[in-house]
Amino acid sequence: MSSAEVKRRHLLPANERLKNFTLPGELEIVVVDTGTSTGLAADLAAMSIACGVMPVPGSAMRGVSGDDVCLIAVDSGGKAVATASSYMSNHPHSPHTTDAFWGMLATREDWRGKGIALALGAHSIVWMWENLGARSFNTGLTADNTASIELCAKSGVIPSEWTFIGCVDPDVFGSSSITR
């Protein structure tokens, strides 16, 4: 099997999602970077928090390290409507160097049910594959979050036996949850 065949097969769920989806006309997808306004970055963080999703850390949100992407769908007024992000999650010399963490999908309440975050999630998978060489994706979900598990499966991110462990400082993070 050629590498092109492997790529096509692996990205099929994400590509299928994009092939069959049209973003509502007034929305635009923005790649967040160092030139993104502070106001839009703050709006993105506030929208994520309102959705119960931990906002992407500022340096990752803005692509400072160069191994990540944060996408936002913005409305005609420049307000964040939905988001999805992904970042390379292992040291460059690790045997898992091409693994990427994926997720942080959130959609503003008045825009839910239109598949926007799912499309952004698919875009972030394709972006990471094409631009950073990501070859597998993982995310963090609690076992009882069936809606998110089903959403992930639609983009090809499916349950496995792998366990992801993260450490956080409770003085900084408080009682918040990394995942839901």
Number of C-alpha atoms within 10 A of each C-alpha: 5 7 8 9 10 11 13 12 11 15 19 16 18 24 20 14 21 19 11 8 14 12 15 12 8 10 19 15 17 14 17 20 19 12 8 13 11 10 11 16 21 14 16 27 21 17 23 24 13 15 16 16 21 20 23 20 9 14 13 19 25 21 17 13 12 13 17 24 27 23 26 27 25 19 16 10 8 13 18 28 25 31 32 27 27 28 25 24 19 14 11 10 8 10 9 15 16 20 19 25 20 26 30 23 26 29 25 19 12 8 12 13 10 14 18 26 26 26 27 27 31 26 22 25 30 19 17 25 19 12 11 17 16 23 17 19 21 20 18 18 16 10 10 9 11 11 8 17 18 14 17 24 13 17 22 20 20 14 14 7 5 7 9 9 6 7 6 9 7 9 7 8 10 9 8 11 10 16 14 13
